[in-house]
């Protein structure tokens, strides 16, 4: 139960102990664990009779731990996996032991996979363990394991797993080595790790690595784990109560980033007689404003803001089909650019999206844009506001050059600046009209600036 609560995705059951009736104990253990938690099981034994007892007792799909390249193992374990529809963990070793080279382990993996497929086990039901060896005794074997893992992924496209902690045996501060190795393995292509989910350092490395390698999209799992958000106890009842009111459901869809269903909801609202601008002003914009409030309070984070913005874009894209030209009133025209010398534009792109969602007409000039280009495009577009972005201390000075050019030419376009390295004081020192400390704040500043025009 504690392992499940700590974040385990699969539970390994091993009942091997001297003097134990493993067959009866495996059956009891499976019943007990499945009665306590709702997680997939991995049955861990080299005794086929023990495994079969566990397989018979199990509900749902099970993973057998394990089969290897020895003929005896292949002949006894693979038929069990086929008979009970189980997945199987394939160890890249045989009667000669664990090959020292990645190529040797790849050959064993190929042998296991061919035999499994031959008897009708789906390729995706074979998970390979390229085996972690102790680096204190064999310093280069950590890298060799990672090399084997990558070769298996590249050649077969198979899922992979590793028992991590053996890598640090005989060394001090073992969690440090373990967590570093786990991060390296995940980057190499590891799909699952046999670790203790109650080991804080390991779990921190796991969750952080998933974000960094793009396996935790929008950092949803990471945010849930580490943002310390208040429990959403009222969320389900709130959603249930609002489900009868299309305006409330639209607002909730923006807040939750329900990009898949938002267009259908917009169409429903239009069929129910709502005018396009009412949908925007009374449902969509309030939802986005709530996202902004949650971001300011530290309840929401950047990935959630981006998802809500994308949802808003999808909704407004559908609304535009029914909006008359006279109904669509822009809050103002904004020219956005990352200044010359700076190739970073993710922050600017987010600001552009949010400004558009809040009713601004945005012209995005991109990144590394010369001052003269910004000036000419802003004058040509008759921009109300120019937004300048810079991420580096070496390029933020270019903002002042842009502002000086506008002032020298006698153009009084309002200029707003922002970026990770900027401060409000610096913005004031270079003569900017506004400073956005983050994307949501930039929208608020743009609205304030428009009141001056």
C-alpha positions in Angstrom: 0.0 0.0 0.0 2.8 2.4 0.9 4.6 1.7 -2.3 1.4 2.4 -4.3 0.9 5.7 -2.4 4.5 6.7 -3.0 3.9 6.5 -6.8 4.7 2.9 -7.8 3.1 2.0 -11.2 3.8 -1.8 -11.0 4.3 -4.0 -7.9 6.8 -6.9 -8.0 5.8 -9.9 -6.0 8.6 -12.3 -4.9 7.9 -14.9 -2.2 11.1 -16.8 -2.4 12.4 -17.7 1.1 13.9 -20.8 2.6 11.3 -23.2 3.9 8.4 -21.5 2.2 5.8 -23.2 0.2 6.2 -20.7 -2.7 3.3 -22.0 -4.7 0.7 -21.4 -1.9 2.5 -18.2 -0.8 2.5 -16.7 -4.3 -1.3 -17.4 -4.6 -2.0 -15.8 -1.2 0.3 -12.8 -2.0 -1.4 -12.1 -5.3 -4.9 -12.2 -3.7 -3.7 -10.0 -0.8 -2.0 -7.3 -3.0 -4.9 -7.2 -5.5 -7.3 -6.8 -2.6 -5.4 -3.8 -1.3 -4.3 -1.9 -4.4 -5.3 -1.5 -8.1 -1.9 -1.8 -9.8 -0.5 -4.2 -12.3 1.6 -7.0 -10.9 5.0 -8.4 -11.8 5.4 -12.0 -10.7 9.0 -12.7 -9.7 10.3 -16.3 -9.6 12.5 -18.7 -11.6 10.1 -21.6 -10.7 7.5 -22.1 -13.5 5.1 -23.7 -11.0 5.2 -20.7 -8.7 4.7 -18.4 -11.7 1.7 -20.4 -12.9 0.1 -20.2 -9.4 0.5 -16.5 -9.5 -0.8 -16.2 -13.0 -3.9 -18.2 -12.2 -4.6 -16.0 -9.2 -4.1 -12.7 -11.0 -6.7 -10.4 -12.5 -5.7 -8.6 -15.7 -2.5 -8.6 -17.5 0.6 -9.6 -15.6 4.4 -9.3 -16.3 6.5 -12.4 -15.7 9.9 -11.7 -14.2 11.7 -13.3 -16.0 12.9 -15.2 -19.0 16.5 -15.3 -20.3 18.5 -16.7 -23.2 19.0 -20.2 -21.7 17.1 -22.9 -23.6 15.6 -24.2 -20.4 14.2 -20.8 -19.5 12.9 -20.2 -23.1 11.1 -23.6 -23.1 9.4 -23.2 -19.8 8.7 -19.5 -19.3 7.6 -18.3 -22.7 4.8 -20.9 -23.0 3.4 -19.7 -19.7 3.4 -16.1 -21.0 1.6 -17.3 -24.1 -0.9 -19.4 -22.2 -2.0 -16.7 -19.8 -1.5 -13.7 -22.1 1.2 -12.2 -19.9 4.0 -9.9 -20.8 7.5 -11.1 -20.0 10.6 -9.5 -18.9 13.6 -10.7 -20.9 17.1 -10.7 -19.2 20.0 -10.3 -21.6 22.0 -13.2 -20.1 22.3 -16.9 -20.9 24.2 -19.9 -19.6 27.5 -18.1 -20.0 26.4 -15.2 -17.8 26.0 -11.6 -18.7 28.0 -10.5 -21.8 30.4 -7.7 -21.2 29.6 -6.0 -24.4 26.4 -4.3 -25.6 26.5 -6.3 -28.8 26.5 -9.6 -26.8 23.4 -8.5 -24.9 21.7 -7.5 -28.1 22.2 -11.0 -29.5 20.5 -12.6 -26.5 17.7 -10.1 -26.7 17.2 -11.0 -30.4 17.1 -14.7 -29.5 14.5 -14.2 -26.8 12.4 -12.0 -29.1 12.4 -14.4 -32.0 11.4 -17.3 -29.8 8.6 -15.3 -28.2 7.2 -14.1 -31.5 7.5 -17.6 -33.0 5.1 -19.0 -30.4 2.6 -16.2 -30.7 3.6 -13.7 -28.0 3.2 -10.1 -29.4 6.4 -8.2 -29.8 5.2 -5.5 -27.5 4.7 -7.9 -24.7 8.5 -8.5 -24.4 10.3 -6.0 -22.2 14.1 -6.2 -22.1 16.4 -5.7 -19.1 19.9 -5.1 -20.3 21.1 -5.6 -16.7 22.8 -3.2 -14.5 26.3 -4.1 -13.2 28.3 -2.7 -10.4 30.5 0.2 -11.5 32.7 0.0 -8.4 34.0 -3.4 -9.6 33.6 -2.8 -13.4 33.8 0.9 -14.1 32.8 0.9 -17.8 29.8 -1.5 -17.4 27.4 1.3 -16.6 28.0 2.8 -20.0 27.9 -0.6 -21.6 24.4 -1.2 -20.2 23.2 2.1 -21.5 24.7 1.3 -24.9 22.9 -2.1 -24.9 19.7 -0.4 -23.9 19.9 2.0 -26.9 20.8 -0.8 -29.3 17.7 -2.8 -28.2 15.5 0.3 -28.6 16.9 1.2 -32.0 16.8 -2.3 -33.5 13.6 -3.8 -32.1 11.6 -0.8 -30.8 11.0 -2.8 -27.6 10.2 -1.5 -24.2 13.1 -1.6 -21.7 13.5 -1.9 -18.0 16.4 -1.8 -15.6 17.0 -2.5 -11.9 18.9 0.6 -11.0 20.4 0.2 -7.5 23.0 -2.5 -8.3 25.0 0.1 -10.2 26.2 1.7 -6.9 26.9 -1.4 -4.8 30.1 -1.0 -2.7 30.1 2.9 -3.0 29.2 5.6 -0.4 26.2 7.8 -0.9 24.6 5.2 -3.1 21.4 7.3 -3.8 23.5 9.9 -5.6 25.0 7.3 -8.0 21.6 5.6 -8.4 19.7 8.8 -9.3 22.3 10.0 -11.7 22.3 6.6 -13.5 18.5 6.6 -13.6 18.5 10.1 -15.3 21.1 8.9 -17.8 19.1 5.7 -18.6 15.9 7.6 -19.0 17.6 9.9 -21.5 19.0 6.9 -23.3 15.5 5.4 -23.8 14.6 3.6 -20.6 10.9 3.0 -20.3 10.6 1.6 -16.7 12.8 1.3 -13.7 12.8 -1.1 -10.8 13.3 1.4 -7.9 12.0 2.1 -4.4 9.3 4.8 -4.9 9.9 5.8 -1.3 13.4 6.9 -2.1 13.0 10.6 -2.4 16.2 11.3 -4.4 15.3 8.6 -6.9 11.8 9.9 -7.4 13.0 13.5 -7.8 15.4 12.3 -10.5 12.6 10.3 -12.1 10.1 13.1 -12.3 12.6 15.8 -13.3 14.0 13.6 -16.0 10.6 12.9 -17.5 10.1 16.6 -18.0 13.5 17.1 -19.5 13.3 14.3 -22.0 9.7 15.2 -23.1 7.9 12.2 -21.6 5.9 14.3 -19.2 4.0 16.5 -21.6 3.4 20.0 -20.3 5.1 18.8 -17.0 1.7 17.7 -15.8 3.0 14.8 -13.6 5.8 17.0 -12.3 3.5 19.9 -11.4 1.0 17.5 -9.7 3.8 16.1 -7.6 5.7 19.2 -6.6 3.5 22.3 -6.9 1.7 21.6 -3.6 -1.6 22.6 -5.2 -4.5 22.5 -2.8 -6.6 19.4 -3.3 -9.4 19.9 -5.8 -12.1 18.6 -3.5 -14.7 21.0 -5.0 -13.7 20.4 -8.6 -15.8 17.4 -9.3 -18.9 18.8 -7.7 -18.2 22.2 -9.4 -18.0 20.5 -12.8 -21.1 18.5 -12.2 -23.1 21.6 -11.2 -21.9 23.6 -14.2 -22.6 20.8 -16.7 -26.1 22.1 -17.3 -24.9 25.6 -18.2 -23.0 25.9 -21.4 -21.3 29.2 -20.4 -20.0 27.6 -17.2 -18.8 24.5 -19.2 -17.0 26.7 -21.7 -15.3 28.6 -18.9 -14.3 25.4 -17.2 -13.0 24.0 -20.5 -10.7 27.0 -20.8 -9.5 26.7 -17.2 -8.8 23.0 -17.6 -7.4 23.3 -21.1 -9.9 20.9 -22.7 -8.7 21.5 -26.2 -10.3 18.3 -27.6 -13.8 19.3 -26.7 -13.9 23.1 -26.8 -14.9 23.5 -30.4 -17.9 21.2 -29.9 -18.9 23.2 -26.9 -18.7 26.5 -28.9 -20.9 25.0 -31.6 -23.4 23.8 -28.9 -23.5 27.4 -27.5 -24.2 28.8 -30.9 -27.0 26.3 -31.6 -28.5 27.3 -28.3 -28.8 30.9 -29.5 -25.7 32.5 -27.9 -24.2 35.3 -30.0 -20.5 34.8 -30.8 -19.4 37.9 -28.8 -21.4 36.7 -25.8 -19.6 33.3 -26.0 -16.3 35.2 -26.0 -16.9 37.8 -23.5 -19.1 35.9 -21.0 -17.5 32.4 -21.1 -14.1 32.2 -22.8 -12.5 35.4 -21.5 -13.6 34.9 -17.9 -12.1 31.4 -18.1 -8.7 32.8 -19.3 -8.9 35.5 -16.6 -9.3 32.8 -14.0 -6.2 31.0 -15.4 -4.3 34.3 -15.0 -5.4 34.5 -11.3 -4.3 30.9 -10.7 -1.0 31.6 -12.3 -0.4 34.7 -10.1 -1.2 32.7 -7.0 1.2 29.9 -7.9 -1.7 27.4 -8.4 -1.1 27.1 -12.1 2.2 27.0 -14.0 3.4 27.8 -17.4 2.4 24.5 -19.1 -1.2 24.9 -17.9 -1.3 28.5 -19.1 0.0 27.4 -22.5 -2.6 24.6 -22.7 -5.4 27.0 -21.8 -4.2 29.5 -24.4 -4.2 26.8 -27.1 -7.7 25.9 -26.0 -8.8 29.5 -26.3 -7.3 29.8 -29.7 -9.2 26.7 -30.9 -12.5 28.2 -29.5 -11.9 31.6 -31.0 -10.9 30.1 -34.3 -14.4 28.6 -34.5 -16.1 31.8 -33.3 -14.5 33.8 -36.0 -16.5 32.0 -38.6 -19.7 33.5 -37.2 -18.4 36.9 -36.1 -19.3 39.8 -38.3 -16.6 42.3 -39.0 -18.5 45.0 -37.1 -18.7 42.7 -34.0 -15.0 42.1 -33.8 -13.3 44.9 -31.9 -9.6 44.7 -31.4 -8.2 46.0 -28.1 -5.2 47.3 -30.1 -2.4 46.4 -32.5 0.8 45.0 -31.0 4.0 44.4 -32.9 6.2 41.8 -31.0 9.9 40.9 -31.5 12.8 39.4 -29.8 15.6 41.9 -30.2 18.7 41.6 -32.4 21.3 39.1 -31.1 18.8 37.0 -29.2 17.5 33.8 -30.6 15.2 32.9 -27.7 11.5 33.3 -28.4 9.4 30.9 -26.3 8.5 33.7 -23.9 7.6 36.1 -26.7 5.5 33.4 -28.4 3.5 32.8 -25.2 2.9 36.5 -24.8 1.7 36.7 -28.5 -0.7 33.8 -27.9 -2.1 35.4 -24.7 -2.5 38.8 -26.3 -4.4 37.3 -29.2 -6.6 35.5 -26.8 -7.4 38.7 -25.0 -8.5 40.4 -28.2 -5.3 42.1 -29.4 -4.2 42.1 -33.1 -0.6 40.8 -32.9 2.1 41.0 -35.5 5.0 38.7 -34.5 8.3 39.6 -36.2 10.1 36.6 -34.7 13.6 36.6 -33.1 16.9 38.3 -33.7 15.1 41.3 -35.2 17.2 44.5 -35.9 16.0 47.7 -34.4 15.4 49.3 -37.9 13.1 46.4 -38.9 11.1 46.7 -35.7 10.7 50.4 -36.2 9.7 50.1 -39.9 7.2 47.3 -39.3 5.6 49.1 -36.4 5.2 52.3 -38.4 3.9 50.5 -41.4 1.3 48.6 -39.2 0.4 51.7 -37.3 1.0 49.7 -34.1 -0.4 50.9 -30.8 2.2 49.0 -28.8 5.6 47.5 -29.6 6.6 44.5 -27.3 10.3 43.7 -27.0 11.7 40.5 -25.6 15.2 39.5 -24.5 16.4 36.5 -22.5 20.1 37.3 -22.1 21.9 40.1 -20.3 24.1 40.6 -23.4 21.1 41.3 -25.6 18.7 43.3 -23.3 20.8 46.4 -24.0 19.5 46.2 -27.5 16.1 47.2 -26.2 17.4 50.6 -25.3 18.6 51.0 -28.9 15.2 50.2 -30.2 13.5 52.7 -27.9 16.1 55.4 -28.8 15.4 54.9 -32.5 11.6 55.4 -32.0 12.2 58.5 -29.9 14.8 60.0 -32.3 12.4 59.5 -35.2 9.7 61.3 -33.3 7.4 58.2 -33.2 5.5 58.0 -29.9 4.4 54.3 -30.1 4.2 52.8 -26.7 6.9 50.3 -26.0 6.6 47.4 -23.5 9.6 45.2 -22.6 10.0 41.8 -20.9 12.2 38.8 -20.4 13.8 36.6 -17.8 16.7 38.9 -17.1 14.8 42.2 -17.0 13.7 44.2 -14.0 11.1 46.9 -13.7 13.9 49.4 -12.8 15.8 48.5 -15.9 12.7 49.0 -18.0 12.2 52.5 -16.5 15.9 53.4 -16.9 15.8 52.7 -20.7 12.6 54.6 -21.1 10.1 51.8 -21.7 6.5 52.6 -21.2 5.7 49.3 -19.6 7.3 46.1 -18.1 5.8 42.7 -18.1 7.3 40.4 -15.4 5.7 37.4 -17.1 3.3 36.5 -19.9 0.1 37.1 -17.9 1.5 40.3 -16.5 2.4 41.4 -20.0 -1.3 41.2 -21.0 -2.3 43.3 -18.1 0.3 45.9 -18.9 -0.8 46.0 -22.5 -4.4 46.7 -21.5 -3.2 49.5 -19.2 -1.1 51.0 -22.0 -4.1 51.0 -24.4 -5.9 53.2 -21.9 -3.2 55.9 -22.6 -3.7 55.9 -26.4 
